[in-house]
Amino acid sequence: ENVLTQSPGTLSLSPGERATLSCRASQSVSSSFLAWYQQKPGQAPRLLIYGGSSRAAGIPARFSGTGSGTDFTLTISRVEPEDFAVYYCQHYGGSRTFGQGTKVEIK
Amino acid sequence: EVHLEESGGDLAQPGGSLRLSCAASGFTFSDYAMSWVRQAPGTGLEWVSTISGGGDDASYADSVKGRFTVSRDNSNYTLFLQMNSLRAEDAAIYYCATPATVFVHWGQGAPVTVSS
């Protein structure tokens, strides 16, 4: 099983700052099968990025995904107040494995 | 607009059973695989099961294999999850989602509690 480890566990930022979230896989994965989701309290997750770097419909350009092999990154160029949430990476090449999440909180 | 709505979440005893439903609308249901994803309280996401659009192929997480059964009624645009032999660790919010691998659309979730 390919284990996804996200870091940091919590990221404390002020609005306008840059957020860099990491997702590391225990085995190499194709970036074509790497996704990122955002989840706010009491809500279902929302797909942000699929295929490693493609934004889902309606997702603002400040969200970007990069990476290859075992190391992937979600970047929020300038964090907006509505971006404070938990973010999950997911590998969907075989089993649908999720990382444990990174919480982006207001500093 | 795609809409998914789960129902059937409830309190069940350990060893008991529950059946979740997910009513779908806004798309041609039989064209798409459907999945269940769960989230235990205060924890992350876990994929549970996926069923093909025709209903003839299903896959399960090891943690539920042999106890849970996914099915669908394409005529009525409904997805089901039959959960048997429930354990405390099955307590979670259960989301239906589509399609099979990248989950673009999600329901609001159905809470399942397992306790005596």
Chai-1 contact restraints between the chains, C-beta under 6 A:
chainA,res_idxA,chainB,res_idxB,connection_type,confidence,min_distance_angstrom,max_distance_angstrom,comment,restraint_id
A,A35,B,V102,contact,1.0,0.0,6.0,A-B,restraint_1
A,A44,B,Y95,contact,1.0,0.0,6.0,A-B,restraint_2
A,A44,B,W106,contact,1.0,0.0,6.0,A-B,restraint_3
A,A44,B,Q108,contact,1.0,0.0,6.0,A-B,restraint_4
A,L47,B,V104,contact,1.0,0.0,6.0,A-B,restraint_5
A,Y50,B,V102,contact,1.0,0.0,6.0,A-B,restraint_6
A,Y88,B,L45,contact,1.0,0.0,6.0,A-B,restraint_7
A,Y92,B,T101,contact,1.0,0.0,6.0,A-B,restraint_8
A,Y92,B,V102,contact,1.0,0.0,6.0,A-B,restraint_9
A,R96,B,W47,contact,1.0,0.0,6.0,A-B,restraint_10
A,F98,B,G44,contact,1.0,0.0,6.0,A-B,restraint_11
A,F98,B,L45,contact,1.0,0.0,6.0,A-B,restraint_12
A,Q100,B,G44,contact,1.0,0.0,6.0,A-B,restraint_13
A,G101,B,G44,contact,1.0,0.0,6.0,A-B,restraint_14
